[in-house]
Amino acid sequence: MIFILDNDVYKVARVTGPAHNFLGLRLADDGREIDVVQLPIKVGEYNRIDRDAVLAQVKQGLVDINAQLGKAYAVSQIFFVPSDTPSTSVYRYLTVELIKWIDSRGAF
């Protein structure tokens, strides 16, 4: 996995064989409504991932990692590429790993 901090958006990219997924999170101070941003896709690609599924997975990942760390991380924006590899759990996993990285003050 690759972790990046771009301005105030924390990003993680994961490529495993033919599967690839990108997730960007902008942290928030509270549990406000989360804005989900679908990033542009390349010509010839098509949407394979539903924004509501990504939102649900990120929310569950936040519940998981906050319980694990005893913290209250929240996000205001989610960024994803709708042509990435579909999965029922990868965005939950990426959320947990990204927040763990942020919490441990990993290098970006």
N, CA, C and O atoms as a GROMACS GRO file, in nm:
protein
  432
    1MET      N    1   0.083  -0.117   0.000
    1MET     CA    2   0.000   0.000   0.000
    1MET      C    3   0.088   0.124   0.000
    1MET      O    4   0.198   0.125   0.055
    2ILE      N    5   0.036   0.226  -0.062
    2ILE     CA    6   0.104   0.354  -0.067
    2ILE      C    7   0.019   0.456   0.006
    2ILE      O    8  -0.100   0.469  -0.023
    3PHE      N    9   0.079   0.530   0.100
    3PHE     CA   10   0.009   0.633   0.176
    3PHE      C   11   0.062   0.769   0.134
    3PHE      O   12   0.183   0.789   0.122
    4ILE      N   13  -0.029   0.864   0.110
    4ILE     CA   14   0.007   0.997   0.063
    4ILE      C   15  -0.078   1.100   0.138
    4ILE      O   16  -0.196   1.076   0.165
    5LEU      N   17  -0.017   1.212   0.170
    5LEU     CA   18  -0.091   1.327   0.222
    5LEU      C   19  -0.081   1.436   0.116
    5LEU      O   20   0.028   1.484   0.086
    6ASP      N   21  -0.195   1.474   0.059
    6ASP     CA   22  -0.201   1.575  -0.046
    6ASP      C   23  -0.288   1.689   0.004
    6ASP      O   24  -0.410   1.678   0.008
    7ASN      N   25  -0.223   1.800   0.042
    7ASN     CA   26  -0.289   1.910   0.111
    7ASN      C   27  -0.350   1.853   0.239
    7ASN      O   28  -0.275   1.810   0.326
    8ASP      N   29  -0.480   1.850   0.253
    8ASP     CA   30  -0.539   1.794   0.375
    8ASP      C   31  -0.620   1.668   0.347
    8ASP      O   32  -0.708   1.631   0.425
    9VAL      N   33  -0.589   1.601   0.236
    9VAL     CA   34  -0.655   1.475   0.202
    9VAL      C   35  -0.555   1.361   0.218
    9VAL      O   36  -0.448   1.361   0.156
   10TYR      N   37  -0.591   1.265   0.304
   10TYR     CA   38  -0.509   1.146   0.323
   10TYR      C   39  -0.551   1.044   0.219
   10TYR      O   40  -0.670   1.017   0.200
   11LYS      N   41  -0.452   0.986   0.151
   11LYS     CA   42  -0.481   0.894   0.041
   11LYS      C   43  -0.408   0.763   0.061
   11LYS      O   44  -0.297   0.757   0.115
   12VAL      N   45  -0.474   0.656   0.016
   12VAL     CA   46  -0.411   0.525   0.016
   12VAL      C   47  -0.444   0.458  -0.117
   12VAL      O   48  -0.557   0.464  -0.166
   13ALA      N   49  -0.344   0.393  -0.175
   13ALA     CA   50  -0.362   0.317  -0.298
   13ALA      C   51  -0.315   0.175  -0.272
   13ALA      O   52  -0.213   0.152  -0.207
   14ARG      N   53  -0.392   0.081  -0.323
   14ARG     CA   54  -0.360  -0.061  -0.305
   14ARG      C   55  -0.374  -0.132  -0.438
   14ARG      O   56  -0.478  -0.123  -0.503
   15VAL      N   57  -0.268  -0.201  -0.478
   15VAL     CA   58  -0.270  -0.280  -0.601
   15VAL      C   59  -0.224  -0.420  -0.565
   15VAL      O   60  -0.114  -0.439  -0.513
   16THR      N   61  -0.310  -0.518  -0.592
   16THR     CA   62  -0.275  -0.658  -0.567
   16THR      C   63  -0.311  -0.736  -0.692
   16THR      O   64  -0.428  -0.765  -0.717
   17GLY      N   65  -0.212  -0.771  -0.769
   17GLY     CA   66  -0.238  -0.841  -0.895
   17GLY      C   67  -0.325  -0.754  -0.984
   17GLY      O   68  -0.291  -0.638  -1.009
   18PRO      N   69  -0.436  -0.808  -1.034
   18PRO     CA   70  -0.521  -0.730  -1.123
   18PRO      C   71  -0.615  -0.633  -1.049
   18PRO      O   72  -0.680  -0.550  -1.112
   19ALA      N   73  -0.623  -0.643  -0.916
   19ALA     CA   74  -0.713  -0.557  -0.839
   19ALA      C   75  -0.642  -0.427  -0.800
   19ALA      O   76  -0.524  -0.428  -0.763
   20HIS      N   77  -0.714  -0.316  -0.808
   20HIS     CA   78  -0.659  -0.187  -0.770
   20HIS      C   79  -0.768  -0.100  -0.710
   20HIS      O   80  -0.881  -0.095  -0.759
   21ASN      N   81  -0.732  -0.033  -0.600
   21ASN     CA   82  -0.828   0.054  -0.532
   21ASN      C   83  -0.758   0.176  -0.475
   21ASN      O   84  -0.644   0.167  -0.428
   22PHE      N   85  -0.826   0.287  -0.480
   22PHE     CA   86  -0.779   0.414  -0.427
   22PHE      C   87  -0.886   0.469  -0.333
   22PHE      O   88  -1.005   0.460  -0.360
   23LEU      N   89  -0.839   0.527  -0.222
   23LEU     CA   90  -0.931   0.590  -0.128
   23LEU      C   91  -0.866   0.716  -0.075
   23LEU      O   92  -0.750   0.715  -0.035
   24GLY      N   93  -0.940   0.825  -0.075
   24GLY     CA   94  -0.895   0.949  -0.014
   24GLY      C   95  -0.993   0.990   0.095
   24GLY      O   96  -1.114   0.979   0.077
   25LEU      N   97  -0.941   1.037   0.207
   25LEU     CA   98  -1.024   1.080   0.318
   25LEU      C   99  -0.979   1.217   0.366
   25LEU      O  100  -0.860   1.242   0.384
   26ARG      N  101  -1.076   1.306   0.386
   26ARG     CA  102  -1.049   1.435   0.451
   26ARG      C  103  -1.108   1.423   0.592
   26ARG      O  104  -1.228   1.399   0.608
   27LEU      N  105  -1.023   1.441   0.692
   27LEU     CA  106  -1.068   1.427   0.830
   27LEU      C  107  -1.155   1.544   0.871
   27LEU      O  108  -1.146   1.654   0.815
   28ALA      N  109  -1.241   1.519   0.970
   28ALA     CA  110  -1.330   1.621   1.026
   28ALA      C  111  -1.317   1.621   1.177
   28ALA      O  112  -1.269   1.525   1.237
   29ASP      N  113  -1.361   1.730   1.238
   29ASP     CA  114  -1.359   1.741   1.384
   29ASP      C  115  -1.481   1.677   1.449
   29ASP      O  116  -1.483   1.654   1.570
   30ASP      N  117  -1.582   1.648   1.369
   30ASP     CA  118  -1.707   1.595   1.424
   30ASP      C  119  -1.767   1.496   1.326
   30ASP      O  120  -1.711   1.469   1.220
   31GLY      N  121  -1.881   1.442   1.363
   31GLY     CA  122  -1.947   1.340   1.281
   31GLY      C  123  -2.045   1.399   1.181
   31GLY      O  124  -2.155   1.346   1.165
   32ARG      N  125  -2.007   1.506   1.114
   32ARG     CA  126  -2.095   1.571   1.016
   32ARG      C  127  -2.126   1.478   0.900
   32ARG      O  128  -2.070   1.369   0.889
   33GLU      N  129  -2.216   1.522   0.814
   33GLU     CA  130  -2.249   1.446   0.694
   33GLU      C  131  -2.125   1.434   0.606
   33GLU      O  132  -2.046   1.527   0.596
   34ILE      N  133  -2.109   1.319   0.545
   34ILE     CA  134  -1.990   1.292   0.464
   34ILE      C  135  -2.023   1.312   0.317
   34ILE      O  136  -2.120   1.258   0.265
   35ASP      N  137  -1.940   1.392   0.251
   35ASP     CA  138  -1.951   1.416   0.107
   35ASP      C  139  -1.869   1.310   0.035
   35ASP      O  140  -1.751   1.291   0.064
   36VAL      N  141  -1.931   1.240  -0.060
   36VAL     CA  142  -1.862   1.137  -0.136
   36VAL      C  143  -1.833   1.190  -0.276
   36VAL      O  144  -1.925   1.228  -0.349
   37VAL      N  145  -1.705   1.191  -0.313
   37VAL     CA  146  -1.661   1.247  -0.441
   37VAL      C  147  -1.612   1.134  -0.531
   37VAL      O  148  -1.517   1.062  -0.497
   38GLN      N  149  -1.677   1.120  -0.646
   38GLN     CA  150  -1.631   1.024  -0.746
   38GLN      C  151  -1.530   1.096  -0.835
   38GLN      O  152  -1.563   1.195  -0.900
   39LEU      N  153  -1.408   1.047  -0.837
   39LEU     CA  154  -1.303   1.108  -0.919
   39LEU      C  155  -1.324   1.070  -1.066
   39LEU      O  156  -1.387   0.969  -1.096
   40PRO      N  157  -1.271   1.152  -1.157
   40PRO     CA  158  -1.288   1.123  -1.300
   40PRO      C  159  -1.224   0.990  -1.338
   40PRO      O  160  -1.123   0.948  -1.281
   41ILE      N  161  -1.285   0.927  -1.436
   41ILE     CA  162  -1.230   0.801  -1.488
   41ILE      C  163  -1.176   0.823  -1.628
   41ILE      O  164  -1.209   0.921  -1.695
   42LYS      N  165  -1.092   0.731  -1.672
   42LYS     CA  166  -1.030   0.740  -1.804
   42LYS      C  167  -1.132   0.708  -1.914
   42LYS      O  168  -1.230   0.638  -1.890
   43VAL      N  169  -1.108   0.760  -2.031
   43VAL     CA  170  -1.191   0.731  -2.146
   43VAL      C  171  -1.191   0.580  -2.170
   43VAL      O  172  -1.085   0.517  -2.168
   44GLY      N  173  -1.305   0.523  -2.192
   44GLY     CA  174  -1.317   0.380  -2.217
   44GLY      C  175  -1.344   0.298  -2.092
   44GLY      O  176  -1.381   0.182  -2.102
   45GLU      N  177  -1.325   0.357  -1.975
   45GLU     CA  178  -1.357   0.288  -1.850
   45GLU      C  179  -1.502   0.317  -1.814
   45GLU      O  180  -1.564   0.408  -1.870
   46TYR      N  181  -1.556   0.240  -1.721
   46TYR     CA  182  -1.694   0.261  -1.680
   46TYR      C  183  -1.705   0.247  -1.529
   46TYR      O  184  -1.618   0.190  -1.464
   47ASN      N  185  -1.813   0.301  -1.475
   47ASN     CA  186  -1.837   0.294  -1.331
   47ASN      C  187  -1.866   0.150  -1.290
   47ASN      O  188  -1.956   0.085  -1.345
   48ARG      N  189  -1.789   0.101  -1.193
   48ARG     CA  190  -1.807  -0.036  -1.144
   48ARG      C  191  -1.840  -0.038  -0.996
   48ARG      O  192  -1.874  -0.142  -0.940
   49ILE      N  193  -1.829   0.079  -0.931
   49ILE     CA  194  -1.847   0.086  -0.786
   49ILE      C  195  -1.954   0.188  -0.753
   49ILE      O  196  -1.954   0.299  -0.806
   50ASP      N  197  -2.044   0.151  -0.664
   50ASP     CA  198  -2.152   0.238  -0.620
   50ASP      C  199  -2.106   0.326  -0.505
   50ASP      O  200  -2.046   0.276  -0.410
   51ARG      N  201  -2.131   0.456  -0.513
   51ARG     CA  202  -2.087   0.551  -0.410
   51ARG      C  203  -2.144   0.517  -0.273
   51ARG      O  204  -2.076   0.534  -0.172
   52ASP      N  205  -2.268   0.469  -0.268
   52ASP     CA  206  -2.329   0.435  -0.139
   52ASP      C  207  -2.260   0.315  -0.074
   52ASP      O  208  -2.252   0.307   0.048
   53ALA      N  209  -2.212   0.222  -0.156
   53ALA     CA  210  -2.139   0.108  -0.103
   53ALA      C  211  -2.005   0.153  -0.043
   53ALA      O  212  -1.964   0.104   0.062
   54VAL      N  213  -1.938   0.246  -0.110
   54VAL     CA  214  -1.811   0.299  -0.058
   54VAL      C  215  -1.838   0.372   0.073
   54VAL      O  216  -1.765   0.353   0.171
   55LEU      N  217  -1.942   0.455   0.077
   55LEU     CA  218  -1.977   0.529   0.199
   55LEU      C  219  -2.004   0.433   0.314
   55LEU      O  220  -1.955   0.454   0.424
   56ALA      N  221  -2.081   0.328   0.290
   56ALA     CA  222  -2.113   0.231   0.396
   56ALA      C  223  -1.987   0.162   0.446
   56ALA      O  224  -1.971   0.142   0.566
   57GLN      N  225  -1.897   0.124   0.354
   57GLN     CA  226  -1.774   0.057   0.395
   57GLN      C  227  -1.684   0.149   0.475
   57GLN      O  228  -1.624   0.106   0.574
   58VAL      N  229  -1.672   0.275   0.434
   58VAL     CA  230  -1.588   0.370   0.507
   58VAL      C  231  -1.646   0.394   0.646
   58VAL      O  232  -1.572   0.398   0.744
   59LYS      N  233  -1.777   0.410   0.654
   59LYS     CA  234  -1.839   0.430   0.786
   59LYS      C  235  -1.812   0.311   0.878
   59LYS      O  236  -1.781   0.330   0.996
   60GLN      N  237  -1.823   0.190   0.826
   60GLN     CA  238  -1.797   0.072   0.907
   60GLN      C  239  -1.650   0.065   0.946
   60GLN      O  240  -1.617   0.027   1.058
   61GLY      N  241  -1.561   0.101   0.854
   61GLY     CA  242  -1.419   0.106   0.885
   61GLY      C  243  -1.389   0.205   0.997
   61GLY      O  244  -1.305   0.178   1.083
   62LEU      N  245  -1.456   0.319   0.996
   62LEU     CA  246  -1.440   0.418   1.103
   62LEU      C  247  -1.486   0.362   1.237
   62LEU      O  248  -1.419   0.381   1.339
   63VAL      N  249  -1.599   0.293   1.238
   63VAL     CA  250  -1.647   0.229   1.361
   63VAL      C  251  -1.543   0.130   1.411
   63VAL      O  252  -1.510   0.129   1.530
   64ASP      N  253  -1.492   0.047   1.322
   64ASP     CA  254  -1.393  -0.055   1.358
   64ASP      C  255  -1.267   0.007   1.418
   64ASP      O  256  -1.223  -0.033   1.526
   65ILE      N  257  -1.209   0.103   1.347
   65ILE     CA  258  -1.080   0.158   1.391
   65ILE      C  259  -1.096   0.245   1.515
   65ILE      O  260  -1.008   0.246   1.601
   66ASN      N  261  -1.206   0.318   1.526
   66ASN     CA  262  -1.228   0.399   1.646
   66ASN      C  263  -1.244   0.311   1.768
   66ASN      O  264  -1.196   0.345   1.876
   67ALA      N  265  -1.311   0.198   1.754
   67ALA     CA  266  -1.325   0.104   1.866
   67ALA      C  267  -1.189   0.044   1.901
   67ALA      O  268  -1.156   0.030   2.018
   68GLN      N  269  -1.111   0.010   1.800
   68GLN     CA  270  -0.979  -0.049   1.822
   68GLN      C  271  -0.884   0.048   1.891
   68GLN      O  272  -0.810   0.010   1.982
   69LEU      N  273  -0.887   0.175   1.848
   69LEU     CA  274  -0.794   0.275   1.901
   69LEU      C  275  -0.849   0.351   2.022
   69LEU      O  276  -0.773   0.419   2.091
   70GLY      N  277  -0.979   0.341   2.047
   70GLY     CA  278  -1.040   0.420   2.153
   70GLY      C  279  -1.041   0.568   2.118
   70GLY      O  280  -1.026   0.653   2.206
   71LYS      N  281  -1.058   0.598   1.992
   71LYS     CA  282  -1.056   0.737   1.942
   71LYS      C  283  -1.190   0.770   1.877
   71LYS      O  284  -1.283   0.690   1.879
   72ALA      N  285  -1.198   0.889   1.821
   72ALA     CA  286  -1.322   0.934   1.754
   72ALA      C  287  -1.289   1.001   1.621
   72ALA      O  288  -1.329   1.115   1.598
   73TYR      N  289  -1.217   0.931   1.536
   73TYR     CA  290  -1.187   0.986   1.404
   73TYR      C  291  -1.317   1.000   1.325
   73TYR      O  292  -1.406   0.915   1.334
   74ALA      N  293  -1.327   1.108   1.248
   74ALA     CA  294  -1.441   1.132   1.161
   74ALA      C  295  -1.390   1.188   1.030
   74ALA      O  296  -1.279   1.242   1.024
   75VAL      N  297  -1.468   1.174   0.924
   75VAL     CA  298  -1.430   1.227   0.795
   75VAL      C  299  -1.539   1.318   0.741
   75VAL      O  300  -1.658   1.301   0.771
   76SER      N  301  -1.498   1.415   0.660
   76SER     CA  302  -1.594   1.504   0.596
   76SER      C  303  -1.608   1.473   0.447
   76SER      O  304  -1.712   1.502   0.387
   77GLN      N  305  -1.504   1.414   0.387
   77GLN     CA  306  -1.508   1.379   0.246
   77GLN      C  307  -1.440   1.246   0.219
   77GLN      O  308  -1.339   1.211   0.281
   78ILE      N  309  -1.498   1.175   0.124
   78ILE     CA  310  -1.442   1.049   0.074
   78ILE      C  311  -1.418   1.068  -0.076
   78ILE      O  312  -1.505   1.119  -0.147
   79PHE      N  313  -1.301   1.028  -0.123
   79PHE     CA  314  -1.269   1.032  -0.265
   79PHE      C  315  -1.241   0.890  -0.311
   79PHE      O  316  -1.167   0.816  -0.246
   80PHE      N  317  -1.301   0.851  -0.424
   80PHE     CA  318  -1.274   0.718  -0.479
   80PHE      C  319  -1.285   0.723  -0.631
   80PHE      O  320  -1.342   0.816  -0.688
   81VAL      N  321  -1.230   0.621  -0.695
   81VAL     CA  322  -1.235   0.609  -0.841
   81VAL      C  323  -1.340   0.503  -0.874
   81VAL      O  324  -1.321   0.386  -0.842
   82PRO      N  325  -1.451   0.542  -0.937
   82PRO     CA  326  -1.560   0.448  -0.960
   82PRO      C  327  -1.529   0.334  -1.057
   82PRO      O  328  -1.606   0.239  -1.066
   83SER      N  329  -1.417   0.342  -1.129
   83SER     CA  330  -1.379   0.234  -1.220
   83SER      C  331  -1.281   0.135  -1.156
   83SER      O  332  -1.235   0.042  -1.222
   84ASP      N  333  -1.250   0.156  -1.028
   84ASP     CA  334  -1.161   0.062  -0.958
   84ASP      C  335  -1.227  -0.075  -0.943
   84ASP      O  336  -1.343  -0.094  -0.982
   85THR      N  337  -1.153  -0.168  -0.887
   85THR     CA  338  -1.200  -0.305  -0.870
   85THR      C  339  -1.308  -0.311  -0.762
   85THR      O  340  -1.284  -0.271  -0.648
   86PRO      N  341  -1.427  -0.361  -0.795
   86PRO     CA  342  -1.534  -0.371  -0.695
   86PRO      C  343  -1.499  -0.471  -0.584
   86PRO      O  344  -1.431  -0.570  -0.608
   87SER      N  345  -1.547  -0.441  -0.464
   87SER     CA  346  -1.525  -0.530  -0.350
   87SER      C  347  -1.629  -0.497  -0.244
   87SER      O  348  -1.673  -0.382  -0.231
   88THR      N  349  -1.666  -0.597  -0.168
   88THR     CA  350  -1.762  -0.574  -0.059
   88THR      C  351  -1.695  -0.532   0.070
   88THR      O  352  -1.762  -0.503   0.169
   89SER      N  353  -1.559  -0.527   0.072
   89SER     CA  354  -1.492  -0.495   0.197
   89SER      C  355  -1.363  -0.413   0.184
   89SER      O  356  -1.309  -0.371   0.286
   90VAL      N  357  -1.314  -0.389   0.064
   90VAL     CA  358  -1.182  -0.326   0.051
   90VAL      C  359  -1.179  -0.183   0.105
   90VAL      O  360  -1.078  -0.142   0.160
   91TYR      N  361  -1.286  -0.106   0.090
   91TYR     CA  362  -1.284   0.032   0.140
   91TYR      C  363  -1.293   0.037   0.291
   91TYR      O  364  -1.242   0.130   0.354
   92ARG      N  365  -1.357  -0.061   0.350
   92ARG     CA  366  -1.356  -0.075   0.497
   92ARG      C  367  -1.211  -0.101   0.543
   92ARG      O  368  -1.162  -0.036   0.635
   93TYR      N  369  -1.146  -0.195   0.477
   93TYR     CA  370  -1.007  -0.230   0.508
   93TYR      C  371  -0.914  -0.110   0.488
   93TYR      O  372  -0.831  -0.081   0.574
   94LEU      N  373  -0.928  -0.040   0.376
   94LEU     CA  374  -0.843   0.074   0.348
   94LEU      C  375  -0.864   0.187   0.449
   94LEU      O  376  -0.769   0.256   0.487
   95THR      N  377  -0.987   0.205   0.492
   95THR     CA  378  -1.016   0.306   0.595
   95THR      C  379  -0.943   0.272   0.724
   95THR      O  380  -0.878   0.359   0.783
   96VAL      N  381  -0.952   0.149   0.767
   96VAL     CA  382  -0.885   0.105   0.889
   96VAL      C  383  -0.734   0.125   0.876
   96VAL      O  384  -0.671   0.181   0.966
   97GLU      N  385  -0.676   0.080   0.767
   97GLU     CA  386  -0.531   0.090   0.749
   97GLU      C  387  -0.485   0.237   0.740
   97GLU      O  388  -0.381   0.272   0.794
   98LEU      N  389  -0.562   0.320   0.672
   98LEU     CA  390  -0.525   0.461   0.659
   98LEU      C  391  -0.533   0.533   0.793
   98LEU      O  392  -0.444   0.611   0.826
   99ILE      N  393  -0.638   0.509   0.869
   99ILE     CA  394  -0.650   0.574   1.001
   99ILE      C  395  -0.542   0.521   1.096
   99ILE      O  396  -0.487   0.598   1.175
  100LYS      N  397  -0.510   0.392   1.089
  100LYS     CA  398  -0.399   0.339   1.170
  100LYS      C  399  -0.269   0.411   1.136
  100LYS      O  400  -0.192   0.447   1.224
  101TRP      N  401  -0.246   0.432   1.006
  101TRP     CA  402  -0.125   0.499   0.960
  101TRP      C  403  -0.121   0.643   1.012
  101TRP      O  404  -0.018   0.689   1.061
  102ILE      N  405  -0.234   0.713   1.001
  102ILE     CA  406  -0.243   0.851   1.050
  102ILE      C  407  -0.219   0.854   1.201
  102ILE      O  408  -0.142   0.936   1.251
  103ASP      N  409  -0.285   0.765   1.273
  103ASP     CA  410  -0.277   0.764   1.418
  103ASP      C  411  -0.136   0.733   1.467
  103ASP      O  412  -0.093   0.785   1.570
  104SER      N  413  -0.064   0.649   1.394
  104SER     CA  414   0.073   0.614   1.434
  104SER      C  415   0.174   0.716   1.384
  104SER      O  416   0.294   0.702   1.405
  105ARG      N  417   0.123   0.819   1.318
  105ARG     CA  418   0.206   0.924   1.261
  105ARG      C  419   0.306   0.868   1.161
  105ARG      O  420   0.423   0.907   1.158
  106GLY      N  421   0.256   0.777   1.079
  106GLY     CA  422   0.340   0.720   0.974
  106GLY      C  423   0.384   0.826   0.875
  106GLY      O  424   0.318   0.929   0.860
  107ALA      N  425   0.493   0.802   0.807
  107ALA     CA  426   0.546   0.898   0.710
  107ALA      C  427   0.459   0.903   0.587
  107ALA      O  428   0.416   0.799   0.536
  108PHE      N  429   0.433   1.022   0.538
  108PHE     CA  430   0.357   1.041   0.414
  108PHE      C  431   0.448   1.101   0.310
  108PHE      O  432   0.406   1.126   0.197
   0.00000   0.00000   0.00000
